[in-house]
């Protein structure tokens, strides 16, 4: 019997999706896992370091196993990386009741807003927010479709998928053909209601509404929905909810794309994963002192991991020490 779950897979201090191709492949792997496990996808959001998904399935563990294995194989091959991608355990929360479902889907669709990436949810391309009530909300941009014979180029030769899946010319399955958008629209009822939930502020009133479901489960809030993500500051995310962030700063996808290019052109390496610790430190120092990019972003985009003690690197006494580690 299918139940509805919120699933979250986090990469911890590492970036899971380093460029546009990664985001596309991530969603495609998600779509293939839905088909392979007989599951139904409702909404999702792919962030640089983690992904949120609301899925109806009878086998959440199998679904997540298929998703992360297929994506990890692609990621490790592309960047010549080894080992499991993502934290050992993914976060699972069963969703029970109408108001519980509305809150869970809304928080997933607004995830980029809460991380300070965009000022409004509709500005983020790597989630399903713009697939819901798309025509009614004036989004008339039809994607050019890719011929079916070219699908394996973006999926792998052995991938199995249903006939109704359609792919854009950019190698991304169309969310409208993968997800159960009509069910999501029926939950929100009207475009106006959907737009209200996309702009609604987190509040105790919202949590109180969920108690009407009488489901004896904890109400969905920002803290609960993000509990599967490492190192999140909820108070800061509530500030971002008001659209107060520096949207001109370099994004993870921009920085990762740049750094992998630097690894190839300056050091002759395939990606940042082949750089030595010394080479990473050289790049990190430039980014920190010259371009004033934050330590946490530098470390995750360079796949450096968290370091709390400078002497682990044998760095000199004039090293600048911050909350996330140390740079010379």
VMD Tcl script that draws the C-alpha trace (Angstrom):
set ca {
  {0.00 0.00 0.00}
  {1.36 3.38 -0.98}
  {1.91 6.06 1.62}
  {3.10 9.62 1.17}
  {6.59 10.55 2.35}
  {8.87 13.53 2.49}
  {12.36 12.26 1.66}
  {15.56 14.26 1.98}
  {19.05 13.25 0.95}
  {21.90 15.53 2.02}
  {25.53 15.52 0.95}
  {26.60 17.13 4.21}
  {29.59 19.38 3.48}
  {29.83 18.40 -0.18}
  {28.09 19.65 -3.32}
  {25.89 17.03 -5.02}
  {24.99 19.04 -8.12}
  {27.94 21.00 -9.50}
  {26.58 22.19 -12.86}
  {23.43 22.29 -14.98}
  {24.04 18.79 -16.35}
  {24.14 17.44 -12.77}
  {20.80 19.01 -11.88}
  {19.24 17.54 -15.03}
  {20.71 14.11 -14.37}
  {19.59 14.27 -10.74}
  {15.97 14.79 -11.73}
  {16.22 12.13 -14.44}
  {17.50 9.62 -11.87}
  {14.61 10.63 -9.60}
  {12.18 9.99 -12.49}
  {13.71 6.59 -13.26}
  {13.52 5.59 -9.57}
  {9.82 6.47 -9.53}
  {9.18 4.18 -12.49}
  {11.38 1.35 -11.22}
  {9.62 1.24 -7.81}
  {6.08 1.96 -9.02}
  {6.06 5.21 -7.06}
  {4.34 8.52 -7.73}
  {6.20 11.82 -7.55}
  {4.35 14.92 -6.38}
  {6.87 17.73 -5.84}
  {10.65 18.03 -5.50}
  {13.46 20.51 -5.13}
  {17.12 19.91 -6.01}
  {19.55 22.14 -4.14}
  {23.34 22.17 -4.47}
  {23.93 20.08 -1.34}
  {20.65 18.20 -0.89}
  {17.33 17.27 -2.39}
  {13.75 17.26 -1.03}
  {11.08 15.01 -2.52}
  {7.42 14.29 -1.74}
  {6.69 10.82 -3.04}
  {3.86 8.30 -2.78}
  {5.38 4.85 -2.54}
  {5.10 1.48 -0.84}
  {8.88 1.18 -0.65}
  {10.59 4.46 0.35}
  {13.92 2.76 1.09}
  {13.99 1.03 -2.29}
  {13.05 4.23 -4.05}
  {15.84 6.19 -2.39}
  {18.33 3.37 -2.98}
  {17.63 3.36 -6.73}
  {17.79 7.14 -6.90}
  {21.05 7.61 -5.04}
  {22.84 4.61 -6.61}
  {22.13 5.69 -10.17}
  {23.06 9.30 -9.51}
  {26.18 8.38 -7.53}
  {27.43 6.22 -10.40}
  {26.98 9.11 -12.81}
  {28.58 11.66 -10.44}
  {31.58 9.49 -9.55}
  {32.26 8.68 -13.19}
  {31.99 12.30 -14.31}
  {34.24 13.76 -11.61}
  {36.46 10.68 -11.08}
  {35.33 10.52 -7.49}
  {35.06 7.44 -5.26}
  {32.72 6.34 -2.51}
  {29.09 6.86 -1.56}
  {27.63 10.24 -2.40}
  {25.54 11.72 0.38}
  {25.21 11.06 4.08}
  {24.72 7.49 5.27}
  {21.08 7.92 6.23}
  {18.43 9.83 4.32}
  {15.61 11.60 6.17}
  {12.11 10.09 5.94}
  {8.87 11.59 7.23}
  {5.44 10.13 6.58}
  {2.84 12.71 5.57}
  {-0.67 12.16 6.92}
  {-3.63 14.41 6.23}
  {-4.66 17.22 3.92}
  {-3.14 20.18 5.80}
  {-0.01 18.15 6.59}
  {0.39 17.50 2.86}
  {-0.15 21.15 1.87}
  {2.48 22.31 4.35}
  {5.04 19.67 3.33}
  {4.66 20.38 -0.39}
  {4.80 24.13 0.18}
  {8.01 23.97 2.19}
  {9.65 21.74 -0.42}
  {8.67 24.07 -3.26}
  {9.94 27.11 -1.30}
  {13.23 25.49 -0.34}
  {15.39 27.74 -2.52}
  {13.77 30.79 -0.94}
  {14.60 29.54 2.55}
  {18.23 28.98 1.55}
  {18.57 32.54 0.29}
  {19.12 31.48 -3.32}
  {16.13 33.32 -4.85}
  {13.77 36.09 -3.67}
  {10.61 34.18 -4.72}
  {10.07 30.44 -5.28}
  {9.19 30.84 -8.98}
  {12.68 32.16 -9.73}
  {14.29 28.78 -8.98}
  {14.54 26.43 -11.98}
  {15.57 23.18 -10.26}
  {12.23 22.27 -8.69}
  {8.64 21.62 -9.77}
  {7.13 24.93 -8.64}
  {6.73 26.24 -12.21}
  {5.06 23.02 -13.41}
  {2.02 23.62 -11.17}
  {-0.84 25.67 -12.66}
  {1.67 26.65 -15.34}
  {-0.86 27.77 -17.97}
  {-3.14 29.49 -15.48}
  {-0.18 31.47 -14.12}
  {0.91 32.66 -17.55}
  {3.85 30.30 -18.15}
  {3.37 29.51 -21.82}
  {6.92 28.53 -22.75}
  {6.71 25.10 -24.40}
  {9.94 23.13 -24.34}
  {11.39 21.80 -27.57}
  {11.41 18.02 -27.34}
  {14.32 15.70 -27.92}
  {13.95 12.73 -30.27}
  {13.52 9.53 -28.25}
  {16.57 7.87 -29.84}
  {18.79 10.43 -28.06}
  {17.41 9.77 -24.55}
  {20.14 7.23 -23.60}
  {22.73 10.00 -23.95}
  {21.25 11.57 -20.81}
  {20.16 8.43 -18.96}
  {22.53 5.59 -19.77}
  {21.90 2.82 -22.26}
  {20.12 0.46 -19.86}
  {17.68 2.94 -18.36}
  {14.02 1.89 -18.34}
  {11.26 4.49 -18.47}
  {7.58 4.66 -19.49}
  {6.31 5.85 -22.85}
  {4.71 8.98 -21.40}
  {8.03 10.45 -20.21}
  {9.14 13.25 -22.52}
  {12.56 14.90 -22.59}
  {13.52 18.47 -23.48}
  {16.28 19.26 -25.95}
  {18.49 19.97 -22.91}
  {18.33 16.35 -21.73}
  {15.84 16.85 -18.89}
  {12.64 14.87 -18.45}
  {9.71 17.30 -18.47}
  {8.36 17.52 -14.94}
  {4.81 17.64 -16.32}
  {5.25 14.13 -17.76}
  {6.94 12.63 -14.69}
  {5.06 14.08 -11.72}
  {1.37 13.76 -10.82}
  {0.74 17.47 -11.33}
  {-3.09 17.09 -11.47}
  {-3.09 15.59 -7.97}
  {-0.98 18.47 -6.66}
  {-3.25 21.04 -8.32}
  {-6.31 19.35 -6.83}
  {-4.73 19.67 -3.39}
  {-4.23 23.43 -3.78}
  {-7.59 23.78 -5.63}
  {-6.89 27.08 -7.42}
  {-3.88 29.01 -8.75}
  {-4.66 31.82 -6.31}
  {-4.51 29.44 -3.35}
  {-1.28 27.95 -4.64}
  {0.25 31.41 -5.01}
  {-0.84 32.22 -1.44}
  {0.96 29.16 -0.07}
  {4.09 30.02 -2.02}
  {4.23 33.43 -0.34}
  {2.80 32.51 3.08}
  {5.01 33.21 6.09}
  {5.96 30.48 8.54}
  {3.82 30.85 11.65}
  {2.21 29.06 14.59}
  {-1.12 29.55 12.83}
  {0.07 27.40 9.97}
  {1.11 24.70 12.41}
  {-2.26 24.95 14.21}
  {-4.08 24.34 10.92}
  {-2.36 20.98 10.57}
  {-3.80 19.81 13.88}
  {-7.21 19.75 12.17}
  {-6.04 16.57 10.46}
  {-6.02 14.81 13.87}
  {-3.19 12.61 12.63}
  {-1.12 12.51 15.83}
  {2.04 13.52 13.96}
  {4.24 16.55 14.40}
  {3.15 19.52 12.29}
  {5.39 20.37 9.36}
  {7.49 23.47 9.90}
  {10.80 24.75 8.61}
  {12.77 23.09 11.39}
  {11.22 19.67 10.71}
  {11.48 19.85 6.92}
  {15.16 20.80 7.17}
  {16.07 18.28 9.89}
  {17.63 16.02 7.28}
  {20.02 18.76 6.12}
  {23.32 19.35 7.84}
  {24.21 22.68 9.47}
  {21.13 24.82 8.81}
  {20.41 28.03 10.75}
  {16.61 28.21 11.01}
  {16.56 31.83 12.19}
  {18.61 32.83 9.17}
  {16.30 30.88 6.88}
  {13.31 32.78 8.27}
  {15.09 36.01 7.33}
  {15.56 34.65 3.81}
  {11.84 33.83 3.75}
  {11.23 37.58 3.68}
  {13.36 37.86 0.54}
  {16.28 39.41 2.41}
  {19.46 37.95 0.96}
  {22.32 39.02 -1.28}
  {21.19 37.58 -4.59}
  {24.18 39.04 -6.42}
  {26.67 36.73 -4.70}
  {28.13 33.83 -6.65}
  {26.03 30.68 -6.46}
  {27.32 27.18 -5.78}
  {26.65 26.08 -9.35}
  {28.59 29.07 -10.72}
  {31.51 28.56 -8.33}
  {31.68 24.78 -8.84}
  {31.63 25.15 -12.63}
  {34.43 27.70 -12.37}
  {36.52 25.58 -9.99}
  {36.30 22.44 -12.11}
  {37.45 24.55 -15.06}
  {40.38 25.86 -12.98}
  {41.30 22.30 -12.03}
  {41.49 21.38 -15.72}
  {43.15 24.48 -17.16}
  {45.54 25.47 -14.36}
  {46.40 22.10 -12.83}
  {45.64 19.64 -15.64}
  {43.20 17.67 -13.45}
  {39.84 16.25 -14.38}
  {37.97 18.02 -11.55}
  {38.51 19.41 -8.05}
  {38.43 15.83 -6.75}
  {41.88 15.20 -8.28}
  {43.47 18.27 -6.70}
  {45.91 17.80 -3.83}
  {45.19 19.41 -0.47}
  {47.97 21.92 -1.18}
  {46.41 22.89 -4.50}
  {43.01 23.24 -2.90}
  {44.53 25.47 -0.23}
  {46.08 27.70 -2.91}
  {42.71 28.15 -4.62}
  {40.89 28.59 -1.31}
  {43.27 31.32 -0.21}
  {42.65 33.27 -3.43}
  {38.88 32.93 -3.12}
  {38.89 33.93 0.54}
  {41.31 36.85 0.56}
  {40.92 38.26 -2.96}
  {37.31 37.55 -3.85}
  {35.97 37.43 -0.28}
  {33.91 34.29 -0.80}
  {32.72 32.66 2.43}
  {34.63 29.77 3.96}
  {31.71 27.34 4.04}
  {30.99 27.81 0.33}
  {34.67 27.47 -0.57}
  {35.03 24.23 1.35}
  {31.96 22.52 -0.05}
  {32.65 23.61 -3.65}
  {36.29 22.47 -3.40}
  {35.17 19.23 -1.68}
  {37.47 20.02 1.22}
  {35.16 18.98 4.04}
  {35.03 20.60 7.46}
  {38.27 21.06 9.35}
  {38.22 22.45 12.89}
  {41.95 22.41 13.59}
  {44.56 24.12 11.43}
  {47.29 21.79 12.61}
  {45.58 18.96 10.72}
  {47.01 20.65 7.63}
  {50.25 21.71 9.33}
  {49.45 25.34 8.56}
  {51.49 28.22 10.01}
  {50.49 30.43 12.93}
  {49.24 33.29 10.73}
  {46.42 31.14 9.35}
  {43.00 32.82 9.51}
  {40.71 30.61 11.59}
  {36.94 30.69 11.11}
  {33.93 28.65 12.12}
  {34.27 26.35 9.14}
  {38.03 25.82 9.13}
  {41.20 27.70 8.26}
  {42.79 29.57 5.41}
  {46.20 31.14 5.13}
}
mol new
graphics top color blue
foreach p $ca { graphics top sphere $p radius 0.5 }
foreach p [lrange $ca 0 end-1] q [lrange $ca 1 end] { graphics top cylinder $p $q radius 0.2 }
display resetview
